[in-house]
Amino acid sequence: MISSLKSGFNAAPRRAVLLGAEGLAVYHWDGGALETSWLFEISPAGRRFFGRYLEATPRIPTYFLVDLLEEEYRQETMPHVFGVDRWALISRKKSRLFRDTPYIHVAIQGREDGGRRDDRVMFTALTHPHLLAPWISLLEANGIPLSGIYSLAHLTASVLDLIPGASDHLLITSVQGISGLRQTYFHRREFRFSRLAGMPCSGCESWAPYILGETEVLRRYLDSVRLAGAADPLDVYYLSDRPLLAALENTVRDTARLRHHCLDLESIGRAAGLAKTITGPFSDQFFCYLLLKRRPANLYAQKSEMHRYRMQKARHVMNAASVLTVLMGLLFGGLNFTAGVLYREQAIAARKQADFYGARYEAARGGWPQAALSPAELREITDIARALGKLMAMPDAMLETISLGLEEYPHISIDEIDWSAGTYPGSALAGTGAPPEIPLAPAAAGHHYYHAARVNGRVDPFDGDYREALAMIEGFTETLRGLSYVHEAAIVTRPAGFDPETILQGGSHTGPAHAGFSLQIVMGIPHESRGH
């Protein structure tokens, strides 16, 4: 049997209702143990009393357990399919086996060992729903949440966990005061069928021979349907009190095909956790205890009948979630409050420490000599020094550029170079005393600094041919201007024969003429190439 998910509050109040042919018993669970119980007759008067009882008691979850003769068990085989196909086969089989009841349970128990390896499916049903209807209606009318409808025959499987070394061919026999003798057969721990027989009235005859006679009837049935192998012994476990078990032990004899075992209700109840002492041969109280303690999944109840129970569970879950949320809020709020107190104390300590060191600084500062400059003036001087350091440059690049022109014109000699640097062409050119009429082209991309030079030179040797000297000077200038990083190269003064401002004069004693000239050169220097 598959157990449902259980909450951690096992002590929550709940009750079990056990319906049999002879009556209806109610057992209450409170504080993790069975408490009060009531018994009602199967009659209109009994149902009236049951309704009054429900009105007077709290609306706690109710587990409805039946032990009726009107329960059928059918094991069928079906093709091994999955999903929608499997449930379609099951639905058709249910409608064919049990037509007039909604209380049907289906359990897939495994697969066949040979052939197509079909699924083994156990179908069980309560074939007379009108036996339950009046009692379920009273629960509904009084707003009682129904946790599920269960079968004592199926619940007997819980006893297997309490039997050490249970065999594969096993029969559990118990006596219930409101129903009679229940015999449930298990093969390899799988539920196969169960049988309910009436019991003689107390004192009319001895119960031990009657129970053994019913065991023999069932053994012959098992042999006829061959549920177990011919050599497999049947282990029969009798669940009752010590007097009835003693009578059975004095009567039975084990054989190769049949072995008898006695399970004392008081001992097995303590093993299951039942604190109350069970008096008498009946197992009603024991099975109700197992039901309320283990709270298995619903077996027969319809969804509409369990609506209140599901709503109650949802409400409990939401209440638990709300409580958990409040507790988490309190926890984190407490942690935040503690952290806030700690941060406040740290801030106070830091402020005190700052005041302490500030006072020491002021005391030490009072003994320092008076400085000539204020801190702001010192910072301004430092910034100026850094800026000047960044602008420091050397004429190496300019000299290398002029040398490139001299390599092509070796007859040109340089007499003087007046060099300066700046951050833009105009500032570099201003340092050479250049005349304002020299044009400046737009600054080349990638140049962060500029060098300018006033170059005074001459053509040497000079034979008096001014045109040839001028052509040589202009070629030298064009060579410099053709370099990619030269911003401007221009002739400032030409040889005397071509300069309109030069006064030509001479005499009989005048020495040889000179072809002197001057150039203005501006070149761009990238940031990474500037000299220091």
C-alpha positions in Angstrom: 0.0 0.0 0.0 1.4 3.4 -1.0 1.4 5.9 1.9 0.6 9.5 1.3 2.8 12.4 2.3 2.5 13.1 6.0 3.0 16.3 7.9 5.4 16.4 10.8 2.5 16.9 13.3 1.7 13.3 14.0 0.0 14.3 17.3 -2.7 16.3 15.4 -6.2 15.1 16.4 -8.0 12.7 14.0 -10.4 9.7 14.2 -11.0 6.3 12.6 -14.4 5.0 11.8 -14.6 1.2 11.4 -17.7 -0.1 9.7 -18.7 -3.8 9.9 -21.7 -5.9 9.5 -22.3 -5.8 13.3 -21.8 -2.1 14.0 -19.7 1.0 13.6 -16.9 1.8 15.9 -15.1 5.2 16.3 -11.6 5.6 17.7 -10.0 9.0 18.5 -6.3 9.9 18.1 -4.9 12.6 20.3 -1.4 13.4 21.4 0.1 10.6 19.3 -2.1 7.8 20.9 -5.6 6.3 20.8 -8.0 7.8 23.2 -11.8 7.6 23.6 -13.9 5.3 21.5 -17.7 4.9 20.7 -19.8 2.1 19.2 -23.0 2.5 17.1 -25.6 0.0 15.9 -26.2 -0.6 12.2 -29.8 0.7 12.4 -31.7 4.0 11.9 -31.3 4.7 15.7 -27.6 4.0 15.5 -27.3 6.5 12.6 -29.2 9.2 14.6 -26.9 8.7 17.5 -23.9 8.9 15.2 -25.2 12.2 13.7 -25.6 13.6 17.2 -22.1 12.5 18.0 -20.7 14.3 15.0 -22.5 17.5 15.9 -21.0 17.4 19.4 -17.4 16.6 18.4 -14.8 18.8 16.6 -14.6 18.7 12.8 -11.3 16.7 12.7 -10.1 14.5 9.7 -11.9 11.2 9.6 -10.4 7.9 8.2 -13.2 5.6 7.2 -12.3 1.9 7.4 -14.6 -0.9 6.2 -14.6 -4.6 7.0 -17.5 -6.0 4.9 -18.4 -9.2 3.2 -19.3 -7.1 0.1 -15.8 -6.5 -1.1 -14.5 -8.3 -4.2 -11.0 -8.9 -5.4 -10.0 -9.7 -9.1 -6.5 -10.2 -10.3 -6.3 -9.7 -14.1 -3.5 -9.6 -16.7 -3.3 -6.9 -19.3 -0.8 -6.0 -22.1 2.2 -4.1 -20.9 1.5 -0.6 -22.3 2.0 2.9 -21.0 0.3 6.3 -20.5 -3.1 6.9 -22.0 -3.3 3.3 -23.5 -2.8 1.7 -20.1 -5.5 3.8 -18.3 -7.9 3.2 -21.2 -7.4 -0.6 -20.8 -7.9 -0.2 -17.0 -11.1 1.9 -17.5 -12.6 -0.7 -19.8 -11.7 -3.5 -17.4 -13.2 -1.6 -14.4 -16.5 -1.0 -16.2 -16.8 -4.6 -17.2 -15.9 -6.1 -13.8 -17.8 -3.6 -11.5 -20.7 -1.8 -13.0 -22.7 -0.5 -10.1 -20.2 1.0 -7.7 -17.9 4.0 -7.7 -15.7 2.5 -5.0 -13.0 0.7 -7.1 -9.3 0.5 -6.5 -6.6 -0.5 -9.0 -3.1 -1.6 -8.2 -0.5 -2.7 -10.7 1.5 -5.5 -8.9 4.1 -6.5 -11.4 4.5 -8.5 -14.6 4.2 -12.1 -15.6 7.4 -14.2 -15.6 6.9 -15.7 -19.1 5.1 -15.2 -22.4 4.4 -11.6 -23.3 5.2 -10.5 -19.7 1.8 -8.9 -19.3 1.0 -6.7 -16.3 -0.6 -8.2 -13.2 -3.3 -5.8 -12.1 -5.4 -6.2 -8.9 -9.0 -4.8 -9.1 -10.8 -4.5 -5.8 -14.2 -2.9 -5.2 -16.9 -2.3 -2.5 -19.8 -3.8 -4.5 -22.7 -2.5 -2.2 -22.1 1.3 -1.9 -25.5 1.7 -0.2 -24.0 0.2 2.9 -21.6 3.2 3.2 -23.8 6.0 1.8 -25.8 6.8 5.0 -22.7 7.2 7.1 -20.8 9.2 4.5 -23.8 11.5 4.1 -23.8 12.2 7.8 -20.1 13.1 7.6 -20.8 15.4 4.7 -23.9 17.0 6.4 -21.8 17.9 9.5 -18.9 19.3 7.6 -16.5 16.5 8.6 -13.4 16.3 6.4 -13.1 12.7 5.0 -9.5 11.7 4.6 -10.3 8.5 2.7 -12.1 5.2 2.6 -10.0 2.1 3.4 -10.3 -1.6 3.5 -9.2 -3.7 6.5 -8.2 -6.4 4.1 -5.7 -4.1 2.4 -4.6 -2.6 5.7 -3.6 -6.1 6.9 -0.5 -5.7 4.6 0.9 -3.4 7.3 1.2 -6.5 9.6 3.8 -8.0 7.2 6.3 -5.3 8.4 5.9 -6.6 12.0 6.5 -10.2 11.1 10.2 -11.1 10.9 11.2 -13.5 8.1 7.7 -13.6 6.5 7.5 -16.4 3.9 6.2 -16.1 0.3 3.1 -18.2 1.0 1.3 -16.5 3.9 -2.1 -16.2 5.5 -3.0 -13.7 8.2 -6.1 -14.5 10.4 -7.7 -12.0 12.7 -11.0 -11.6 14.5 -12.9 -8.3 14.6 -15.7 -7.7 17.0 -18.0 -5.8 14.5 -17.3 -8.0 11.5 -16.0 -11.5 12.2 -13.1 -13.7 11.0 -10.9 -12.1 8.4 -8.4 -14.3 6.4 -6.0 -12.4 4.1 -3.7 -14.2 1.7 -0.3 -12.8 0.5 1.9 -14.4 -2.2 5.5 -13.0 -2.2 4.2 -10.1 -0.1 1.6 -9.2 -2.7 -2.1 -9.0 -1.7 -4.0 -11.7 -3.6 -7.5 -12.0 -1.9 -9.2 -11.9 1.5 -12.2 -13.7 3.0 -14.6 -12.7 5.7 -16.5 -15.3 7.7 -18.9 -15.0 10.6 -18.0 -16.1 14.1 -20.1 -18.2 16.5 -21.7 -16.4 19.4 -19.5 -16.1 22.4 -20.0 -19.1 24.7 -21.9 -21.2 22.2 -18.9 -23.2 21.1 -15.1 -23.0 21.3 -13.6 -20.7 18.8 -10.3 -22.5 18.2 -11.7 -25.5 16.3 -13.9 -23.2 14.3 -11.0 -21.0 13.2 -8.9 -24.1 12.4 -11.8 -25.4 10.3 -12.0 -22.2 8.3 -8.2 -22.3 7.8 -8.5 -25.8 6.3 -11.3 -24.6 4.0 -9.0 -21.8 2.7 -6.0 -24.2 2.3 -8.1 -26.5 0.1 -9.1 -23.5 -2.0 -5.5 -22.4 -2.4 -4.6 -26.0 -3.5 -7.5 -26.0 -6.0 -6.5 -22.7 -7.7 -2.7 -23.6 -7.4 -1.7 -20.1 -6.2 1.5 -21.7 -4.7 3.7 -24.6 -5.7 2.9 -28.1 -4.6 5.9 -28.2 -2.3 5.4 -24.7 -0.8 4.1 -24.8 2.8 1.4 -22.3 3.9 2.3 -20.2 6.9 -0.7 -19.2 8.9 -0.5 -16.3 11.4 -3.2 -16.0 14.0 -3.6 -12.5 15.5 -5.4 -12.5 18.8 -5.0 -12.4 22.6 -3.2 -15.0 24.8 -6.2 -17.1 25.8 -7.4 -17.8 22.3 -3.8 -18.3 21.0 -3.2 -20.8 23.8 -6.3 -22.8 22.7 -5.1 -22.8 19.1 -1.6 -24.0 20.1 -3.1 -26.9 22.0 -5.2 -27.9 19.0 -3.0 -27.4 15.9 -0.3 -29.7 14.6 2.2 -28.5 12.0 2.6 -30.5 8.8 4.9 -30.3 5.7 2.1 -28.3 3.9 0.8 -26.2 6.8 2.6 -24.3 9.6 0.9 -22.3 12.3 2.2 -19.2 14.1 0.6 -17.1 16.9 0.8 -13.3 17.1 0.0 -11.9 20.5 -2.0 -8.7 20.0 -0.4 -7.0 23.0 3.1 -7.8 21.9 2.7 -6.9 18.3 0.8 -3.7 19.3 3.8 -2.6 21.4 6.0 -3.4 18.5 3.9 -1.1 16.4 3.9 1.6 19.1 0.5 1.1 20.6 0.7 2.1 24.3 -2.8 1.0 25.4 -3.3 -2.6 26.4 -5.6 -4.6 24.2 -8.0 -6.8 26.1 -10.0 -9.5 24.4 -9.4 -11.5 21.2 -10.6 -8.7 18.8 -8.2 -6.7 16.5 -10.4 -3.7 15.8 -8.5 -1.3 18.0 -5.1 -2.5 16.7 -6.1 -2.0 13.0 -7.5 1.5 13.7 -4.3 2.4 15.5 -2.3 1.3 12.4 -4.6 3.3 10.1 -4.3 6.5 12.2 -0.6 6.2 12.7 0.4 5.4 9.1 -2.3 7.5 7.4 -2.1 5.6 4.0 -3.3 7.0 0.7 -7.0 7.0 0.0 -8.3 3.7 -1.4 -11.9 4.1 -2.4 -13.2 7.6 -1.6 -14.2 9.9 -4.5 -12.8 13.3 -5.1 -16.1 15.0 -4.3 -16.2 13.2 -0.9 -12.7 14.3 0.0 -13.2 18.0 -1.0 -13.4 19.3 2.6 -10.3 17.3 3.6 -8.2 18.7 0.7 -9.4 22.2 1.5 -8.4 21.7 5.1 -5.0 20.5 4.1 -4.5 23.4 1.8 -5.5 25.8 4.7 -3.1 24.1 7.0 -0.3 24.4 4.5 -1.0 28.1 4.0 -1.2 28.7 7.7 2.1 26.9 8.2 3.6 28.9 5.3 2.3 32.2 7.0 3.8 31.2 10.3 7.1 30.3 8.7 7.1 33.6 6.8 6.5 35.5 10.1 9.2 33.6 11.8 11.7 34.2 9.0 10.8 37.9 9.1 11.4 38.0 12.8 14.6 36.2 12.4 16.0 38.4 9.7 14.6 41.5 11.4 16.4 40.5 14.6 19.6 39.9 12.6 19.3 43.3 10.9 18.6 45.0 14.2 21.7 43.3 15.7 23.8 44.3 12.7 22.5 47.9 13.0 23.5 48.0 16.6 27.0 46.7 15.7 27.4 49.2 12.9 26.3 52.0 15.2 28.9 51.0 17.8 31.5 50.7 15.1 30.6 54.2 13.9 30.9 55.6 17.4 34.3 53.9 17.9 35.5 55.2 14.5 34.4 58.8 15.3 36.2 58.6 18.7 39.3 57.3 17.0 39.2 60.1 14.4 38.8 62.8 17.1 41.7 61.3 19.0 44.1 61.3 16.0 42.7 64.8 14.9 43.6 66.2 18.3 47.1 64.6 18.2 47.6 66.1 14.7 46.6 69.6 15.8 48.9 69.3 18.8 51.8 68.2 16.6 51.0 70.8 14.0 51.2 73.6 16.6 55.0 72.8 17.0 55.8 73.0 13.3 57.6 76.1 11.9 55.5 78.5 10.0 55.7 77.7 6.2 56.4 80.4 3.7 53.7 79.1 1.3 50.2 77.7 1.9 49.4 74.1 1.0 47.3 75.4 -2.0 50.2 77.4 -3.3 52.6 74.4 -2.9 50.1 72.3 -4.9 49.9 74.9 -7.7 53.7 75.0 -8.0 53.8 71.2 -8.1 51.2 71.1 -10.9 53.2 73.7 -12.9 56.4 71.7 -12.4 54.7 68.5 -13.7 53.3 70.4 -16.7 56.7 71.8 -17.5 58.2 68.4 -17.2 55.8 67.0 -19.7 56.6 69.8 -22.2 60.4 69.4 -22.1 61.8 68.5 -25.5 65.2 68.3 -27.4 66.0 69.4 -31.0 67.1 65.9 -32.0 64.1 65.3 -34.3 64.6 68.7 -36.0 68.3 68.1 -36.6 67.6 64.6 -38.1 65.0 66.2 -40.4 67.4 68.8 -41.7 70.1 66.2 -42.2 67.7 64.3 -44.5 67.7 67.3 -46.8 71.4 67.8 -46.7 72.0 64.3 -47.8 70.4 65.2 -51.2 72.0 68.7 -51.4 75.6 68.4 -50.1 76.5 71.9 -51.4 74.2 73.5 -48.9 75.9 74.5 -45.6 74.0 75.4 -42.4 75.4 78.3 -40.4 72.8 78.7 -37.7 69.6 77.1 -36.4 67.2 78.9 -34.1 64.9 76.1 -32.6 61.8 76.1 -30.3 58.9 73.8 -29.3 55.2 74.1 -28.5 51.9 72.3 -28.2 50.5 73.8 -31.4 52.2 75.1 -34.6 51.6 78.8 -33.8 53.3 78.5 -30.4 56.3 76.7 -31.7 56.7 79.1 -34.6 56.5 82.2 -32.3 59.6 81.1 -30.5 61.8 81.6 -33.6 60.8 85.1 -34.3 59.1 84.1 -37.6 57.4 86.9 -39.6 53.6 86.7 -39.4 53.2 86.4 -43.2 54.4 82.7 -43.3 51.3 80.6 -43.8 50.4 77.7 -41.5 48.6 74.6 -42.8 46.1 72.7 -40.6 47.7 70.5 -37.9 48.4 66.9 -38.9 46.5 64.2 -37.2 48.4 62.3 -34.5 50.8 65.2 -33.6 50.7 66.3 -30.0 53.8 68.5 -30.0 55.4 70.8 -32.6 59.1 71.8 -33.2 60.0 75.0 -35.3 63.4 76.2 -36.5 64.8 79.2 -38.3 67.6 77.8 -40.4 70.3 80.2 -41.8 72.6 78.7 -44.5 74.3 79.2 -47.8 75.3 77.5 -51.0 79.0 76.5 -50.8 80.8 76.6 -53.1 79.1 79.4 -55.0 80.4 80.5 -58.5 78.1 83.5 -58.9 75.2 81.7 -60.6 72.3 82.8 -58.5 69.7 80.9 -60.6 71.4 77.6 -60.0 71.8 78.5 -56.2 68.1 79.4 -55.9 67.1 76.2 -57.6 69.2 74.2 -55.2 67.7 76.1 -52.2 64.1 75.5 -53.4 64.9 71.8 -54.0 66.2 71.5 -50.5 63.0 73.2 -49.2 60.8 70.9 -51.3 62.6 67.8 -49.9 61.9 68.9 -46.4 58.3 69.8 -47.2 57.7 66.4 -48.7 58.3 64.6 -45.4 55.0 63.4 -43.9 55.5 64.8 -40.4 56.8 68.3 -41.6 54.0 70.7 -41.0 55.5 73.6 -43.1 58.8 74.5 -44.8 59.2 77.9 -46.4 62.0 80.1 -47.7 62.2 83.3 -45.6 65.1 85.0 -47.4 66.7 84.2 -50.7 70.2 84.9 -52.1 70.9 88.6 -52.6 70.4 88.4 -56.4 66.7 87.4 -55.9 65.7 89.2 -52.7 63.8 92.4 -53.7 64.7 94.1 -50.4 68.4 93.5 -50.8 70.4 96.6 -52.0 72.9 95.6 -54.6 76.2 97.4 -54.4 79.8 96.7 -55.3 83.1 98.1 -56.3 86.4 97.2 -57.8 87.6 95.8 -54.5 84.3 93.8 -53.6 85.0 90.2 -52.6 83.3 87.1 -54.0 79.5 87.0 -53.7 77.7 84.6 -51.2 74.4 82.7 -51.8 72.9 83.0 -48.3 69.3 82.1 -47.4 67.1 81.3 -44.5 64.2 78.8 -44.0 61.4 78.4 -41.6 60.5 74.8 -40.7 57.6 73.5 -38.5 57.3 69.8 -37.9 54.8 67.7 -35.8 56.1 65.2 -33.2 53.8 62.3 -32.0 53.5 62.0 -28.2 55.6 58.8 -28.0 58.4 60.2 -30.2 59.1 63.5 -28.4 62.6 63.8 -26.8 63.3 64.7 -23.2 
